[in-house]
């Protein structure tokens, strides 16, 4: 399978910050890692850059690989399961407004 052509982190980060996101970070997960159902106090739009993982949200499971994107609104319950090589994605976050 051919690897998709991905932007550099700097290009992706600049694009997402210009689109109104507050921060862009890299998230790395080890082989076989899992994250049981949880939520985040921010919305996120992300680009998978390495490995593979399964994102379960709203009764659906997506198998994500490099080049795939996903979005999660703030406070959306979801779970994650990472493949045998782990995974990495770049996450652009819109943080919750202060209380």
N, C-alpha and C positions, 0 to 999 in steps of 0.2 A: 504494500500500500504506500502511495506517495505521500510524503509529509506536505501539509499545506504551507504556503508562503505566509509567514506571520510578520507583523511589524515588530520593530524593536520595542523594548519596554518604554524607552523614552518617547517614542512616537505615539504609542498607545496612551501613555500617561498624559501627554500634552493634548491629545485629541479629547480624552475624557474630561480633563479639567476644563477645557474650552467649552465642553458640552454642559458644564454646570455641576459636575461632581466635586465633592470636597477633598477627596484623597484617592490615591491609587496605590495599591499595595500588591505584593506578590505573596501568595499563599502556597505552601508546600505541604504535602501529606505523604507519610511513609507508606510502604507496601502493606496492603490489607487493612489500612486504618479505617475506622468507622466513626461516625458522629450520629448518635441517636437523635430523634426528633428534637429540634430546638428552633429558636427564632433569633433574630438580630434586631437591634434598635436602629437600623439603617436600611435603606434600600441598596441593592447592588446590581451592577451589570458586569459580567465577567467574561473573559476569554481564556479557554483552556489552552495551555502551551506545551504541556508534557503529560505523558501517561494517559490514564483513563479513570473515570469514576462514574458512579451511578447516583443520580440526584432524584430523590423521591419527594414529591410535592403534590398535594391535592389529589391523592389516589393514583397518580401517574409516576412512572419511573422513566427517566431519560438516561441513556448511555452516552456519555460525553467523552470526546477525544480531542486531540489538538486541532484547533481551528474552530471548534464549536463554541457557541456563546450561550449564556443563560442570564436571566434576570429574575430577581426575587424582590418583591415589595417589602418594605419594612414590616416586621412582626409576622411574617409568613412562616408557619410551621413547615419544616423540611428535615430530611435526613440524608446522609451521605455515606457512600461505601466506595473505597478506593481500590484500584486494581493491584495486581501482583508487583507492579513496579512503582506504585504510588502515583502521584499526580501533582501538577502545579498549574495554577491559574492566576491571572492578573485580575484583581477585583477593584472596580471603581465604585466608591461608596458615596451615597448622599446621606449624611448623618442626620439623626433626628434633631429637630429644633430643641433648644434648651427649654426645660420645664419652667 
